[in-house]
């Protein structure tokens, strides 16, 4: 089924906005749980997308990638986290960082369940719900896998810093100042797609197989 640009934007809008904003809110919830109130005091521990939307990273850039094809790319306004305020900064950093990708995994399972529901729904509901659900699964898996790459400032980079011994964690964390530029270079050279593709497909097959067993 060939979709127009407007149809693609309508179908992808809700999954993209919530995939990115819930991801950020999850970091804030985890940070508060482990003792850092920075995000709470800034009013960022909320599921209100308006609090997290970055006009370029959450709306324009994802829309362009949906229209043009390729790897979905985007971001929300990062939730402020003061890792030094955590009760055990190096250890708790892992859980705060992992909360974002974990939320994307949960949302991917939710959308897979919606896709399963769509298969037995009346056609008027089945088609739009099925397309939106497939988009939701895909978007959340891509964001989860992308953010788990061991590259600061991605969540996977922070998880790696948490797990590495101090003498290795400190210099590895210094990569963060160049991390975004490295990520952009990987995106435009096609390396990012080659790395993410197999991992995304593997995760997608696992989630759909799991949901089919329910």
C-alpha positions as CSV (number, residue, x, y, z in Angstrom):
1,X,0.0,0.0,0.0
2,X,1.6,3.2,-1.2
3,X,1.1,6.1,1.2
4,X,1.1,9.8,0.4
5,X,3.4,12.1,2.4
6,X,0.5,13.4,4.4
7,X,-0.7,9.9,5.3
8,X,2.9,8.9,6.4
9,X,3.1,12.0,8.6
10,X,-0.3,11.2,10.2
11,X,0.5,7.6,10.8
12,X,4.0,8.2,12.2
13,X,3.3,11.4,14.2
14,X,1.9,9.8,17.4
15,X,4.4,6.9,17.6
16,X,7.4,9.2,17.0
17,X,6.3,11.9,19.5
18,X,5.6,9.4,22.3
19,X,8.6,7.2,21.5
20,X,11.0,10.1,22.0
21,X,9.2,12.0,24.8
22,X,8.5,8.9,27.0
23,X,12.1,7.9,26.5
24,X,13.2,11.2,28.1
25,X,10.6,11.1,30.8
26,X,11.8,7.7,31.8
27,X,15.3,9.1,32.4
28,X,13.8,11.7,34.7
29,X,11.7,9.1,36.7
30,X,14.8,6.9,37.1
31,X,17.0,9.8,38.2
32,X,14.4,10.9,40.8
33,X,14.2,7.3,42.1
34,X,18.0,7.2,42.6
35,X,18.1,10.6,44.3
36,X,18.5,13.3,41.7
37,X,15.7,15.8,41.7
38,X,17.0,18.0,38.9
39,X,14.5,16.8,36.3
40,X,11.6,16.9,38.8
41,X,12.5,20.5,39.8
42,X,12.6,21.5,36.1
43,X,9.1,20.1,35.6
44,X,10.4,17.5,33.1
45,X,9.1,14.3,34.8
46,X,5.9,14.3,32.8
47,X,4.4,12.4,29.9
48,X,3.2,15.7,28.4
49,X,5.0,15.7,25.0
50,X,5.0,19.5,24.9
51,X,7.5,19.5,27.8
52,X,10.0,17.4,25.8
53,X,9.5,18.4,22.1
54,X,12.5,19.9,20.3
55,X,11.0,21.5,17.1
56,X,13.9,20.3,14.9
57,X,14.8,17.0,16.6
58,X,11.3,15.7,17.5
59,X,9.3,17.1,14.5
60,X,11.2,18.3,11.5
61,X,14.1,15.8,11.3
62,X,12.0,12.6,12.0
63,X,9.4,13.9,9.4
64,X,12.2,14.2,6.8
65,X,13.5,10.8,7.5
66,X,10.0,9.3,7.2
67,X,9.4,11.1,3.9
68,X,12.8,10.4,2.4
69,X,13.3,6.9,3.9
70,X,16.3,5.5,5.6
71,X,17.1,5.2,9.4
72,X,14.7,7.2,11.6
73,X,16.7,9.9,13.3
74,X,15.6,12.4,16.0
75,X,15.7,13.5,19.6
76,X,13.8,15.4,22.2
77,X,15.1,18.0,24.6
78,X,17.3,16.0,26.9
79,X,16.0,15.6,30.5
80,X,18.6,17.3,32.8
81,X,20.3,14.7,35.1
82,X,22.9,15.6,37.6
83,X,24.7,12.3,37.9
84,X,26.7,13.6,40.9
85,X,23.5,13.9,42.8
86,X,22.7,10.2,42.5
87,X,23.1,8.2,45.7
88,X,25.8,6.0,44.0
89,X,26.7,8.0,40.9
90,X,28.7,5.4,38.9
91,X,26.4,2.5,39.7
92,X,23.1,4.4,39.4
93,X,24.1,6.0,36.1
94,X,23.5,2.6,34.5
95,X,19.9,2.4,35.6
96,X,19.1,6.1,34.7
97,X,20.6,5.6,31.2
98,X,18.9,2.2,30.7
99,X,15.5,3.6,31.6
100,X,15.1,5.3,28.2
101,X,15.8,2.3,26.0
102,X,13.7,0.1,28.4
103,X,10.7,2.4,27.8
104,X,11.1,2.0,24.1
105,X,11.1,-1.7,24.4
106,X,7.9,-1.6,26.4
107,X,6.3,0.7,23.9
108,X,7.4,-1.6,21.0
109,X,5.7,-4.5,22.7
110,X,2.6,-2.3,23.2
111,X,2.4,-1.4,19.5
112,X,3.0,-5.1,18.6
113,X,-0.1,-5.9,20.7
114,X,-2.0,-3.2,18.9
115,X,-1.0,-4.7,15.6
116,X,-2.2,-8.1,16.7
117,X,-5.5,-6.5,17.8
118,X,-5.8,-4.8,14.4
119,X,-5.7,-8.1,12.6
120,X,-9.1,-9.0,14.1
121,X,-10.7,-5.5,13.9
122,X,-13.1,-4.2,11.3
123,X,-11.3,-3.1,8.1
124,X,-12.1,0.6,8.8
125,X,-10.1,0.3,12.0
126,X,-7.7,-2.4,11.1
127,X,-5.9,-0.6,8.3
128,X,-5.0,2.7,10.1
129,X,-4.4,1.0,13.4
130,X,-2.2,-1.7,11.7
131,X,-0.1,0.9,9.9
132,X,0.3,3.0,13.0
133,X,1.2,0.0,15.1
134,X,3.8,-1.2,12.7
135,X,5.3,2.3,12.6
136,X,5.3,2.3,16.5
137,X,7.1,-1.0,16.7
138,X,9.7,0.1,14.1
139,X,10.3,3.5,15.6
140,X,10.7,2.3,19.2
141,X,13.0,-0.5,18.2
142,X,15.2,1.8,16.1
143,X,15.4,4.3,19.0
144,X,16.1,1.6,21.5
145,X,18.9,0.0,19.5
146,X,20.4,3.4,18.5
147,X,20.5,4.6,22.0
148,X,22.2,1.4,23.2
149,X,25.2,1.9,21.0
150,X,28.2,2.3,23.3
151,X,28.9,5.9,22.2
152,X,28.7,8.8,24.7
153,X,26.4,10.8,25.0
154,X,24.0,8.0,23.9
155,X,22.6,5.9,26.7
156,X,24.8,2.9,25.7
157,X,27.8,5.2,26.2
158,X,26.7,6.1,29.7
159,X,26.0,2.4,30.5
160,X,29.5,1.6,29.3
161,X,31.0,4.4,31.5
162,X,29.1,2.9,34.5
163,X,30.4,-0.6,33.8
164,X,34.0,0.3,33.0
165,X,36.6,0.5,35.8
166,X,37.4,4.1,36.8
167,X,40.8,4.2,34.9
168,X,39.0,3.4,31.7
169,X,35.6,5.1,32.3
170,X,37.1,8.6,32.7
171,X,38.9,8.8,29.3
172,X,36.0,7.0,27.6
173,X,33.5,9.6,29.0
174,X,35.6,12.3,27.3
175,X,34.4,11.1,23.9
176,X,31.1,12.7,24.7
177,X,32.2,16.1,23.4
178,X,32.7,14.5,19.9
179,X,29.9,11.9,20.2
180,X,27.2,13.8,18.2
181,X,29.6,14.5,15.3
182,X,30.7,10.8,15.2
183,X,27.1,9.8,15.1
184,X,26.3,12.1,12.2
185,X,29.4,10.9,10.3
186,X,28.2,7.3,10.8
187,X,24.7,8.2,9.6
188,X,25.8,9.9,6.4
189,X,28.5,7.3,5.5
190,X,25.9,4.5,5.8
191,X,27.8,2.7,8.6
192,X,25.1,3.4,11.1
193,X,22.5,1.7,8.9
194,X,24.7,-1.3,8.5
195,X,25.2,-1.7,12.2
196,X,21.6,-1.0,13.2
197,X,19.8,-3.0,10.4
198,X,20.6,-6.5,11.7
199,X,20.0,-5.6,15.3
200,X,16.7,-3.9,14.5
201,X,15.5,-6.9,12.5
202,X,16.5,-9.4,15.2
203,X,14.7,-7.4,17.9
204,X,11.6,-6.9,15.7
205,X,11.4,-10.6,15.0
206,X,11.7,-11.4,18.7
207,X,9.0,-8.9,19.8
208,X,6.5,-10.1,17.1
209,X,7.2,-13.7,18.0
210,X,6.7,-13.0,21.7
211,X,3.4,-11.2,21.1
212,X,2.1,-14.0,18.9
213,X,2.6,-16.4,21.8
214,X,0.3,-14.3,24.1
